Every structure is written in structure tokens, then in C-alpha cells.
Amino acid sequence: MSTYLVQPENSAIAQSAGLTENTVKFGVIGYGYWGPNVVRNLEQLEQADVLTICDVSPAARNRASKLYPQIDVKSDPADLISSSKIDAVAVVTPVWTHYELAKAALEHGKHIFVEKPFTSNVAQAEELIELATRKNLKIMVDHTFLFTGAVRKIKQLLEDDALGKLLYYDSTRVNLGLFQHDVNVVWDLAPHDLSIMNYLIQESPEAIVATGQTHLNRHEDIAFMTVYFPNKIIAHLNVNWLSPVKVRTTLIGGEKKMLVWNDLEADEKIKIYDKGVNVTSQEGVYNLLVNYRSGDMWAPKIEQVEALHRELSYFVDCIQNDETPINDGIAGLRVVRMLEAASESLRHRGALVRL
């Protein structure tokens, strides 16, 4: 990040926005693809107010000014970060900018909300966590899927032992584009599933294998990851920017029941199958007897809420009540550590990398 010239603060912001003393005042850096969603949801929260939006793009600043004439719009993030009126900064920018922007915000005493993935490497994540801990500030990494009705329902089913002992997590997350210029398809799409796995599976991963190929630019646009957990739990991720169709399907297998989560379904996103295999004899490989169980299928009711709205509301609550988010810096670090391991495995064409 370049050296910024700090501009005088706009003393009329608070009066023009009608702010109250008990709200958390936000500045949002980045108003491209995801930033408008962050601003919209923060503006809908009674306990939050957006004071400043920052973007280097004149077109993005123009869009923000038209939609939110009451919000100050700037081009230099230093103006936002240094403002004494702002309590928390949302960093909604490319991953290679996260570390410097987040570090500057923390050094100025701001809580931070950072788009996934948290940082470009493990060392950066560890430094930000240490800095936030020392200054008693909150970090939330934008692992939005943890706040969807579907993932919350799956978490409940696992905690209630409805599926039985977990056997595998198998995800396909593919579409045509959006091609990223600064990261490969693993760093772009896999953080969703890695954060979900980190939330659902009560074990730390032991090793990762990743294979992939580059077709259109210098970054892998198709990749396959296998993650090994203790107790024979295995996860497989298929991420792809070159698919002719968009697919968002996850299979979760347990000893009792199995689950299919299709995130593109409008209504029945989760279907639970009373299907499985019972081993009735293990007296030698040739005498192995297997009974296949095929029972009912049902689709539980899923709460219909906007995940980002719930996530940002939770972040405000954590700030106001001094609580640690489930998707804090440590959760973000775990995902970055797996991404680093996957990158190393990719460089060595599928070598096993231990975590």
C-alpha cells in the first residue's frame, strides 16, 4: 500500500447520517463485486452505520454516491482508516491487498471484517491475529456460507448425531468464470468449502493432495483437492472455472444417513437419505457380508435468510458484547493454511503435503 496523505475529516458526516452513539460506525474499502452487498446489509442494520465508502475506481465511486448520497465516498483508504469516527473497517478488495489494509486498520484501532480468503499466506494471518489480540480488536473473516440456513441445518444434524459417524465430505463447485487475475481457482472457490469443513468437522486436517491444470492464463483454472482428517474422514473438492454449467452440490456421508446439499435449489436445498451399508461379517475378505439399507428421503425446512445480513449482524454483536466470532482470524488462518498446502501440492503435481 502506498504512503497516504491524510485528509481532514468531514465533521458533518454524523449529523447528516442521523447516527446514534451506540451504533458501530463502519468504513468499507472496495465497492466492486461484493462491496455493494456489504454496504447494503450494513445500512439495513439498526446497530450499524456506514460513514465512508472507498474505492480506487471512479466508476465505483460514482455508483456508490448515487445510491448513498448521505455516505462520504473517497478514493484513498488512508482517509477512511485514519478517521477517529470509524470503529470498524470492512476490507472487500483483492486478496493481495488484505494484509496491508487490515494491518493499517488494526494499527489505527479498528475492528476488521475481511473478505475471504483472509490473507495471501500463513505468516500474514498470524501477524494480524497477534496484532488484533494485543489491541483487543475483533477480526471477522467473511466465510458467508457458515451463516446460510443450509449449513446451520447440517451443523445441527451432525450435533444431533442424525447422520451418525461422519465418513466423507464431497463437494463440486464449478461454473464458467469468473476468472481471477491474482489467484487460482483453488484460492477463489475452495475457501467456501474449506471454511464449511472447518466448521462442521470436529477434527483438524492432517494432509492435503491437490492436482490441477492451467489452460487460459498463468493460474490453475481447474483443480481437485483431497483433504485427509483423523478417524478415516476424507474430503474431496472439485473446483473449476471451465464448466459449461454451474454446479453447487455437496454430498455428506455418515454411517446412519447421507445428505445431499444442492445450493442452487430454490426450495429443497438439503435432502437426507436413509441409505447406507451395514457390514454383518468381517471374517476374512472373501466372507464379507454387506446389507444395503434403503429407506425414506426427506427434505428438512431450511431457514430463508440472507447469510451476509446475518453474518454482519453477528459481527456487530461481537463488537458490542466483546465476543469472539466463530469465523475469527484463527478460523481464517486455518483456511489459509490449507490453501498454502494445496498450492504446494499443486506445484509438485499432487504430492502429499502434511499440515
Contacts in CASP RR format, 6 or more apart in sequence:
PFRMAT RR
TARGET T0000
AUTHOR 0000-0000-0000
METHOD contacts of the structure
MODEL  1
MSTYLVQPENSAIAQSAGLTENTVKFGVIGYGYWGPNVVRNLEQLEQADV
LTICDVSPAARNRASKLYPQIDVKSDPADLISSSKIDAVAVVTPVWTHYE
LAKAALEHGKHIFVEKPFTSNVAQAEELIELATRKNLKIMVDHTFLFTGA
VRKIKQLLEDDALGKLLYYDSTRVNLGLFQHDVNVVWDLAPHDLSIMNYL
IQESPEAIVATGQTHLNRHEDIAFMTVYFPNKIIAHLNVNWLSPVKVRTT
LIGGEKKMLVWNDLEADEKIKIYDKGVNVTSQEGVYNLLVNYRSGDMWAP
KIEQVEALHRELSYFVDCIQNDETPINDGIAGLRVVRMLEAASESLRHRG
ALVRL
1 77 0 8 1.000
1 97 0 8 1.000
1 100 0 8 1.000
1 101 0 8 1.000
1 104 0 8 1.000
4 76 0 8 1.000
4 77 0 8 1.000
4 78 0 8 1.000
4 79 0 8 1.000
4 82 0 8 1.000
5 76 0 8 1.000
5 78 0 8 1.000
6 78 0 8 1.000
6 79 0 8 1.000
6 82 0 8 1.000
7 74 0 8 1.000
7 76 0 8 1.000
7 79 0 8 1.000
9 79 0 8 1.000
9 83 0 8 1.000
9 84 0 8 1.000
9 85 0 8 1.000
10 72 0 8 1.000
13 19 0 8 1.000
13 51 0 8 1.000
13 52 0 8 1.000
13 72 0 8 1.000
13 85 0 8 1.000
14 51 0 8 1.000
14 85 0 8 1.000
16 70 0 8 1.000
17 49 0 8 1.000
17 51 0 8 1.000
17 70 0 8 1.000
17 71 0 8 1.000
18 49 0 8 1.000
19 25 0 8 1.000
19 49 0 8 1.000
19 51 0 8 1.000
22 47 0 8 1.000
22 320 0 8 1.000
23 46 0 8 1.000
23 47 0 8 1.000
23 48 0 8 1.000
23 49 0 8 1.000
24 47 0 8 1.000
24 48 0 8 1.000
24 49 0 8 1.000
24 87 0 8 1.000
24 88 0 8 1.000
24 111 0 8 1.000
24 316 0 8 1.000
24 319 0 8 1.000
24 320 0 8 1.000
25 48 0 8 1.000
25 49 0 8 1.000
25 51 0 8 1.000
25 85 0 8 1.000
25 86 0 8 1.000
25 87 0 8 1.000
25 88 0 8 1.000
26 42 0 8 1.000
26 48 0 8 1.000
26 49 0 8 1.000
26 50 0 8 1.000
26 51 0 8 1.000
26 86 0 8 1.000
26 87 0 8 1.000
26 88 0 8 1.000
26 89 0 8 1.000
26 90 0 8 1.000
27 50 0 8 1.000
27 51 0 8 1.000
27 52 0 8 1.000
27 53 0 8 1.000
27 54 0 8 1.000
27 80 0 8 1.000
27 86 0 8 1.000
27 88 0 8 1.000
27 89 0 8 1.000
27 90 0 8 1.000
28 35 0 8 1.000
28 38 0 8 1.000
28 39 0 8 1.000
28 42 0 8 1.000
28 50 0 8 1.000
28 52 0 8 1.000
28 53 0 8 1.000
28 54 0 8 1.000
28 89 0 8 1.000
28 90 0 8 1.000
28 92 0 8 1.000
29 54 0 8 1.000
29 55 0 8 1.000
29 77 0 8 1.000
29 80 0 8 1.000
29 81 0 8 1.000
29 89 0 8 1.000
29 90 0 8 1.000
29 91 0 8 1.000
29 92 0 8 1.000
29 93 0 8 1.000
29 101 0 8 1.000
30 53 0 8 1.000
30 54 0 8 1.000
30 55 0 8 1.000
30 60 0 8 1.000
30 91 0 8 1.000
30 92 0 8 1.000
30 93 0 8 1.000
31 39 0 8 1.000
31 53 0 8 1.000
31 54 0 8 1.000
31 55 0 8 1.000
31 57 0 8 1.000
31 60 0 8 1.000
31 61 0 8 1.000
31 63 0 8 1.000
31 64 0 8 1.000
31 92 0 8 1.000
32 55 0 8 1.000
32 57 0 8 1.000
32 60 0 8 1.000
32 92 0 8 1.000
34 92 0 8 1.000
34 115 0 8 1.000
34 142 0 8 1.000
35 90 0 8 1.000
35 92 0 8 1.000
36 63 0 8 1.000
36 64 0 8 1.000
36 67 0 8 1.000
37 308 0 8 1.000
38 90 0 8 1.000
38 92 0 8 1.000
38 113 0 8 1.000
38 308 0 8 1.000
38 312 0 8 1.000
39 50 0 8 1.000
39 53 0 8 1.000
39 64 0 8 1.000
39 68 0 8 1.000
39 71 0 8 1.000
41 306 0 8 1.000
41 308 0 8 1.000
41 309 0 8 1.000
41 312 0 8 1.000
42 48 0 8 1.000
42 49 0 8 1.000
42 50 0 8 1.000
42 90 0 8 1.000
42 312 0 8 1.000
43 49 0 8 1.000
43 50 0 8 1.000
43 68 0 8 1.000
44 309 0 8 1.000
45 309 0 8 1.000
45 312 0 8 1.000
45 313 0 8 1.000
45 316 0 8 1.000
47 313 0 8 1.000
47 316 0 8 1.000
47 317 0 8 1.000
47 320 0 8 1.000
48 312 0 8 1.000
48 316 0 8 1.000
50 68 0 8 1.000
50 71 0 8 1.000
51 71 0 8 1.000
51 72 0 8 1.000
51 83 0 8 1.000
51 85 0 8 1.000
51 86 0 8 1.000
52 71 0 8 1.000
52 72 0 8 1.000
52 73 0 8 1.000
52 74 0 8 1.000
52 79 0 8 1.000
52 80 0 8 1.000
52 83 0 8 1.000
52 86 0 8 1.000
53 61 0 8 1.000
53 64 0 8 1.000
53 68 0 8 1.000
53 71 0 8 1.000
53 72 0 8 1.000
53 73 0 8 1.000
53 74 0 8 1.000
54 73 0 8 1.000
54 74 0 8 1.000
54 75 0 8 1.000
54 76 0 8 1.000
54 77 0 8 1.000
54 79 0 8 1.000
54 80 0 8 1.000
55 61 0 8 1.000
55 64 0 8 1.000
55 73 0 8 1.000
55 75 0 8 1.000
56 75 0 8 1.000
58 75 0 8 1.000
61 73 0 8 1.000
61 74 0 8 1.000
61 75 0 8 1.000
64 71 0 8 1.000
64 73 0 8 1.000
65 73 0 8 1.000
74 80 0 8 1.000
77 101 0 8 1.000
77 104 0 8 1.000
78 104 0 8 1.000
80 86 0 8 1.000
80 89 0 8 1.000
81 89 0 8 1.000
81 101 0 8 1.000
81 104 0 8 1.000
81 105 0 8 1.000
81 108 0 8 1.000
81 110 0 8 1.000
82 108 0 8 1.000
86 110 0 8 1.000
87 110 0 8 1.000
87 111 0 8 1.000
87 319 0 8 1.000
88 110 0 8 1.000
88 111 0 8 1.000
88 112 0 8 1.000
88 113 0 8 1.000
88 138 0 8 1.000
88 315 0 8 1.000
88 319 0 8 1.000
89 101 0 8 1.000
89 102 0 8 1.000
89 105 0 8 1.000
89 110 0 8 1.000
89 111 0 8 1.000
89 112 0 8 1.000
89 113 0 8 1.000
90 112 0 8 1.000
90 113 0 8 1.000
90 114 0 8 1.000
91 97 0 8 1.000
91 98 0 8 1.000
91 101 0 8 1.000
91 102 0 8 1.000
91 105 0 8 1.000
91 112 0 8 1.000
91 113 0 8 1.000
91 114 0 8 1.000
91 115 0 8 1.000
92 115 0 8 1.000
92 142 0 8 1.000
93 101 0 8 1.000
93 115 0 8 1.000
94 182 0 8 1.000
95 115 0 8 1.000
95 117 0 8 1.000
95 119 0 8 1.000
95 120 0 8 1.000
95 182 0 8 1.000
95 183 0 8 1.000
95 187 0 8 1.000
96 120 0 8 1.000
96 182 0 8 1.000
98 114 0 8 1.000
98 115 0 8 1.000
98 117 0 8 1.000
98 118 0 8 1.000
98 119 0 8 1.000
98 120 0 8 1.000
98 124 0 8 1.000
99 119 0 8 1.000
99 120 0 8 1.000
99 124 0 8 1.000
99 127 0 8 1.000
99 128 0 8 1.000
102 112 0 8 1.000
102 114 0 8 1.000
102 119 0 8 1.000
102 128 0 8 1.000
102 139 0 8 1.000
103 127 0 8 1.000
103 128 0 8 1.000
103 131 0 8 1.000
105 112 0 8 1.000
106 112 0 8 1.000
106 128 0 8 1.000
106 131 0 8 1.000
106 132 0 8 1.000
106 135 0 8 1.000
106 137 0 8 1.000
107 131 0 8 1.000
109 135 0 8 1.000
109 137 0 8 1.000
110 137 0 8 1.000
111 137 0 8 1.000
111 138 0 8 1.000
111 139 0 8 1.000
111 140 0 8 1.000
111 315 0 8 1.000
111 319 0 8 1.000
112 128 0 8 1.000
112 132 0 8 1.000
112 137 0 8 1.000
112 138 0 8 1.000
112 139 0 8 1.000
112 140 0 8 1.000
113 140 0 8 1.000
113 142 0 8 1.000
113 312 0 8 1.000
113 315 0 8 1.000
114 139 0 8 1.000
114 140 0 8 1.000
114 141 0 8 1.000
114 142 0 8 1.000
115 142 0 8 1.000
116 141 0 8 1.000
116 142 0 8 1.000
116 143 0 8 1.000
116 144 0 8 1.000
116 191 0 8 1.000
116 192 0 8 1.000
116 195 0 8 1.000
116 332 0 8 1.000
116 335 0 8 1.000
117 141 0 8 1.000
117 187 0 8 1.000
117 191 0 8 1.000
117 332 0 8 1.000
117 335 0 8 1.000
117 336 0 8 1.000
117 339 0 8 1.000
118 125 0 8 1.000
118 128 0 8 1.000
118 141 0 8 1.000
118 329 0 8 1.000
118 332 0 8 1.000
118 333 0 8 1.000
118 335 0 8 1.000
118 336 0 8 1.000
119 125 0 8 1.000
119 128 0 8 1.000
119 336 0 8 1.000
120 336 0 8 1.000
121 336 0 8 1.000
121 340 0 8 1.000
122 333 0 8 1.000
122 336 0 8 1.000
122 337 0 8 1.000
122 340 0 8 1.000
125 329 0 8 1.000
125 332 0 8 1.000
125 333 0 8 1.000
125 336 0 8 1.000
126 333 0 8 1.000
128 139 0 8 1.000
128 329 0 8 1.000
129 139 0 8 1.000
129 329 0 8 1.000
129 330 0 8 1.000
129 333 0 8 1.000
131 137 0 8 1.000
132 138 0 8 1.000
132 139 0 8 1.000
132 329 0 8 1.000
138 315 0 8 1.000
138 318 0 8 1.000
138 319 0 8 1.000
138 324 0 8 1.000
138 325 0 8 1.000
138 328 0 8 1.000
139 325 0 8 1.000
139 328 0 8 1.000
139 329 0 8 1.000
140 311 0 8 1.000
140 315 0 8 1.000
140 318 0 8 1.000
140 325 0 8 1.000
140 327 0 8 1.000
140 328 0 8 1.000
140 329 0 8 1.000
141 195 0 8 1.000
141 327 0 8 1.000
141 328 0 8 1.000
141 329 0 8 1.000
141 331 0 8 1.000
141 332 0 8 1.000
141 335 0 8 1.000
142 308 0 8 1.000
142 311 0 8 1.000
142 327 0 8 1.000
143 191 0 8 1.000
143 192 0 8 1.000
143 195 0 8 1.000
143 196 0 8 1.000
143 199 0 8 1.000
143 327 0 8 1.000
143 331 0 8 1.000
143 332 0 8 1.000
143 335 0 8 1.000
144 307 0 8 1.000
144 308 0 8 1.000
144 311 0 8 1.000
145 151 0 8 1.000
145 192 0 8 1.000
145 195 0 8 1.000
145 196 0 8 1.000
145 307 0 8 1.000
146 152 0 8 1.000
146 195 0 8 1.000
146 196 0 8 1.000
146 199 0 8 1.000
146 307 0 8 1.000
146 311 0 8 1.000
146 326 0 8 1.000
146 327 0 8 1.000
147 305 0 8 1.000
147 307 0 8 1.000
147 308 0 8 1.000
147 310 0 8 1.000
147 311 0 8 1.000
147 314 0 8 1.000
148 263 0 8 1.000
148 307 0 8 1.000
149 302 0 8 1.000
149 303 0 8 1.000
149 304 0 8 1.000
149 305 0 8 1.000
149 307 0 8 1.000
150 261 0 8 1.000
150 263 0 8 1.000
150 269 0 8 1.000
150 270 0 8 1.000
150 302 0 8 1.000
151 196 0 8 1.000
151 199 0 8 1.000
151 200 0 8 1.000
152 303 0 8 1.000
153 270 0 8 1.000
153 300 0 8 1.000
153 302 0 8 1.000
153 303 0 8 1.000
154 200 0 8 1.000
154 252 0 8 1.000
154 259 0 8 1.000
154 261 0 8 1.000
154 270 0 8 1.000
155 199 0 8 1.000
155 200 0 8 1.000
157 163 0 8 1.000
157 259 0 8 1.000
157 272 0 8 1.000
157 300 0 8 1.000
158 166 0 8 1.000
158 200 0 8 1.000
161 256 0 8 1.000
162 256 0 8 1.000
162 257 0 8 1.000
162 272 0 8 1.000
163 252 0 8 1.000
163 253 0 8 1.000
163 254 0 8 1.000
163 255 0 8 1.000
163 256 0 8 1.000
163 257 0 8 1.000
163 258 0 8 1.000
163 259 0 8 1.000
163 272 0 8 1.000
164 254 0 8 1.000
164 255 0 8 1.000
164 256 0 8 1.000
164 257 0 8 1.000
165 231 0 8 1.000
165 254 0 8 1.000
165 255 0 8 1.000
165 256 0 8 1.000
166 201 0 8 1.000
166 233 0 8 1.000
166 252 0 8 1.000
166 253 0 8 1.000
166 254 0 8 1.000
167 232 0 8 1.000
167 233 0 8 1.000
167 234 0 8 1.000
167 253 0 8 1.000
167 254 0 8 1.000
167 255 0 8 1.000
168 233 0 8 1.000
168 234 0 8 1.000
168 235 0 8 1.000
168 236 0 8 1.000
168 251 0 8 1.000
168 252 0 8 1.000
168 253 0 8 1.000
168 254 0 8 1.000
169 193 0 8 1.000
169 197 0 8 1.000
169 200 0 8 1.000
169 201 0 8 1.000
169 233 0 8 1.000
169 234 0 8 1.000
169 235 0 8 1.000
169 236 0 8 1.000
169 250 0 8 1.000
169 251 0 8 1.000
169 252 0 8 1.000
169 253 0 8 1.000
170 235 0 8 1.000
170 236 0 8 1.000
170 250 0 8 1.000
170 251 0 8 1.000
170 252 0 8 1.000
171 193 0 8 1.000
171 235 0 8 1.000
171 236 0 8 1.000
171 237 0 8 1.000
171 238 0 8 1.000
171 249 0 8 1.000
171 250 0 8 1.000
171 251 0 8 1.000
172 238 0 8 1.000
172 247 0 8 1.000
172 248 0 8 1.000
172 249 0 8 1.000
172 250 0 8 1.000
173 189 0 8 1.000
173 190 0 8 1.000
173 192 0 8 1.000
173 193 0 8 1.000
173 237 0 8 1.000
173 238 0 8 1.000
173 239 0 8 1.000
173 240 0 8 1.000
173 247 0 8 1.000
173 248 0 8 1.000
174 238 0 8 1.000
174 239 0 8 1.000
174 240 0 8 1.000
174 241 0 8 1.000
174 243 0 8 1.000
174 245 0 8 1.000
174 246 0 8 1.000
174 247 0 8 1.000
175 240 0 8 1.000
175 241 0 8 1.000
175 243 0 8 1.000
175 245 0 8 1.000
175 246 0 8 1.000
175 247 0 8 1.000
176 241 0 8 1.000
176 242 0 8 1.000
176 243 0 8 1.000
176 244 0 8 1.000
176 245 0 8 1.000
176 246 0 8 1.000
177 241 0 8 1.000
177 242 0 8 1.000
178 241 0 8 1.000
179 216 0 8 1.000
179 217 0 8 1.000
179 221 0 8 1.000
179 241 0 8 1.000
180 187 0 8 1.000
180 188 0 8 1.000
180 219 0 8 1.000
181 217 0 8 1.000
181 219 0 8 1.000
183 219 0 8 1.000
184 214 0 8 1.000
184 219 0 8 1.000
184 220 0 8 1.000
184 221 0 8 1.000
184 223 0 8 1.000
184 343 0 8 1.000
184 346 0 8 1.000
185 219 0 8 1.000
185 220 0 8 1.000
185 221 0 8 1.000
185 222 0 8 1.000
185 223 0 8 1.000
185 239 0 8 1.000
185 240 0 8 1.000
185 241 0 8 1.000
186 210 0 8 1.000
186 220 0 8 1.000
186 223 0 8 1.000
186 225 0 8 1.000
186 239 0 8 1.000
186 339 0 8 1.000
186 342 0 8 1.000
186 343 0 8 1.000
186 346 0 8 1.000
187 339 0 8 1.000
187 343 0 8 1.000
188 239 0 8 1.000
188 241 0 8 1.000
189 239 0 8 1.000
190 223 0 8 1.000
190 225 0 8 1.000
190 237 0 8 1.000
190 239 0 8 1.000
190 338 0 8 1.000
190 339 0 8 1.000
190 342 0 8 1.000
191 335 0 8 1.000
191 339 0 8 1.000
193 235 0 8 1.000
193 237 0 8 1.000
193 250 0 8 1.000
194 227 0 8 1.000
194 237 0 8 1.000
194 334 0 8 1.000
194 335 0 8 1.000
194 338 0 8 1.000
194 339 0 8 1.000
195 327 0 8 1.000
195 331 0 8 1.000
195 332 0 8 1.000
195 335 0 8 1.000
196 250 0 8 1.000
197 205 0 8 1.000
197 227 0 8 1.000
197 235 0 8 1.000
198 331 0 8 1.000
198 334 0 8 1.000
198 335 0 8 1.000
199 326 0 8 1.000
199 331 0 8 1.000
200 252 0 8 1.000
201 229 0 8 1.000
201 233 0 8 1.000
201 235 0 8 1.000
203 229 0 8 1.000
203 230 0 8 1.000
203 231 0 8 1.000
203 233 0 8 1.000
204 229 0 8 1.000
204 230 0 8 1.000
204 334 0 8 1.000
204 355 0 8 1.000
205 227 0 8 1.000
205 228 0 8 1.000
205 229 0 8 1.000
205 235 0 8 1.000
205 338 0 8 1.000
205 355 0 8 1.000
206 228 0 8 1.000
206 229 0 8 1.000
206 230 0 8 1.000
206 354 0 8 1.000
206 355 0 8 1.000
207 227 0 8 1.000
207 228 0 8 1.000
207 341 0 8 1.000
207 352 0 8 1.000
207 353 0 8 1.000
207 354 0 8 1.000
207 355 0 8 1.000
208 225 0 8 1.000
208 226 0 8 1.000
208 227 0 8 1.000
208 228 0 8 1.000
208 338 0 8 1.000
208 341 0 8 1.000
208 342 0 8 1.000
208 345 0 8 1.000
208 352 0 8 1.000
208 353 0 8 1.000
208 355 0 8 1.000
209 225 0 8 1.000
209 226 0 8 1.000
209 228 0 8 1.000
209 345 0 8 1.000
209 350 0 8 1.000
209 351 0 8 1.000
209 352 0 8 1.000
209 353 0 8 1.000
210 223 0 8 1.000
210 224 0 8 1.000
210 225 0 8 1.000
210 226 0 8 1.000
210 341 0 8 1.000
210 342 0 8 1.000
210 343 0 8 1.000
210 345 0 8 1.000
210 346 0 8 1.000
210 350 0 8 1.000
211 223 0 8 1.000
211 224 0 8 1.000
211 345 0 8 1.000
211 346 0 8 1.000
211 349 0 8 1.000
211 350 0 8 1.000
212 220 0 8 1.000
212 222 0 8 1.000
212 223 0 8 1.000
212 224 0 8 1.000
212 346 0 8 1.000
213 220 0 8 1.000
213 221 0 8 1.000
213 222 0 8 1.000
213 223 0 8 1.000
214 220 0 8 1.000
214 221 0 8 1.000
215 221 0 8 1.000
215 222 0 8 1.000
215 242 0 8 1.000
216 242 0 8 1.000
220 346 0 8 1.000
221 240 0 8 1.000
221 241 0 8 1.000
221 242 0 8 1.000
222 239 0 8 1.000
222 240 0 8 1.000
222 241 0 8 1.000
222 242 0 8 1.000
223 239 0 8 1.000
223 240 0 8 1.000
223 342 0 8 1.000
223 346 0 8 1.000
224 236 0 8 1.000
224 237 0 8 1.000
224 238 0 8 1.000
224 239 0 8 1.000
225 235 0 8 1.000
225 236 0 8 1.000
225 237 0 8 1.000
225 239 0 8 1.000
225 342 0 8 1.000
226 234 0 8 1.000
226 235 0 8 1.000
226 236 0 8 1.000
226 237 0 8 1.000
227 234 0 8 1.000
227 235 0 8 1.000
227 236 0 8 1.000
227 237 0 8 1.000
227 338 0 8 1.000
228 234 0 8 1.000
229 235 0 8 1.000
246 264 0 8 1.000
247 264 0 8 1.000
248 262 0 8 1.000
248 263 0 8 1.000
248 264 0 8 1.000
249 260 0 8 1.000
249 261 0 8 1.000
249 262 0 8 1.000
249 263 0 8 1.000
249 264 0 8 1.000
250 260 0 8 1.000
250 261 0 8 1.000
250 263 0 8 1.000
251 258 0 8 1.000
251 259 0 8 1.000
251 260 0 8 1.000
251 261 0 8 1.000
252 258 0 8 1.000
252 259 0 8 1.000
252 261 0 8 1.000
253 259 0 8 1.000
255 276 0 8 1.000
257 272 0 8 1.000
257 273 0 8 1.000
257 274 0 8 1.000
257 275 0 8 1.000
257 276 0 8 1.000
258 272 0 8 1.000
258 273 0 8 1.000
258 275 0 8 1.000
258 276 0 8 1.000
259 270 0 8 1.000
259 271 0 8 1.000
259 272 0 8 1.000
259 273 0 8 1.000
260 270 0 8 1.000
260 271 0 8 1.000
260 273 0 8 1.000
261 269 0 8 1.000
261 270 0 8 1.000
262 269 0 8 1.000
262 271 0 8 1.000
263 269 0 8 1.000
267 299 0 8 1.000
268 299 0 8 1.000
269 299 0 8 1.000
269 302 0 8 1.000
270 299 0 8 1.000
270 300 0 8 1.000
270 302 0 8 1.000
271 297 0 8 1.000
271 298 0 8 1.000
271 299 0 8 1.000
272 297 0 8 1.000
272 298 0 8 1.000
272 299 0 8 1.000
272 300 0 8 1.000
273 295 0 8 1.000
273 297 0 8 1.000
274 293 0 8 1.000
274 294 0 8 1.000
274 295 0 8 1.000
274 296 0 8 1.000
274 297 0 8 1.000
275 292 0 8 1.000
275 293 0 8 1.000
275 294 0 8 1.000
275 295 0 8 1.000
276 292 0 8 1.000
276 293 0 8 1.000
276 294 0 8 1.000
277 290 0 8 1.000
277 291 0 8 1.000
277 292 0 8 1.000
277 293 0 8 1.000
278 290 0 8 1.000
278 291 0 8 1.000
278 292 0 8 1.000
278 293 0 8 1.000
279 288 0 8 1.000
279 289 0 8 1.000
279 290 0 8 1.000
279 291 0 8 1.000
280 289 0 8 1.000
280 290 0 8 1.000
280 291 0 8 1.000
281 287 0 8 1.000
281 288 0 8 1.000
281 289 0 8 1.000
282 288 0 8 1.000
311 327 0 8 1.000
314 325 0 8 1.000
315 325 0 8 1.000
317 323 0 8 1.000
318 324 0 8 1.000
318 325 0 8 1.000
325 331 0 8 1.000
337 355 0 8 1.000
338 355 0 8 1.000
341 353 0 8 1.000
341 354 0 8 1.000
341 355 0 8 1.000
342 353 0 8 1.000
344 351 0 8 1.000
344 353 0 8 1.000
345 351 0 8 1.000
345 352 0 8 1.000
345 353 0 8 1.000
END
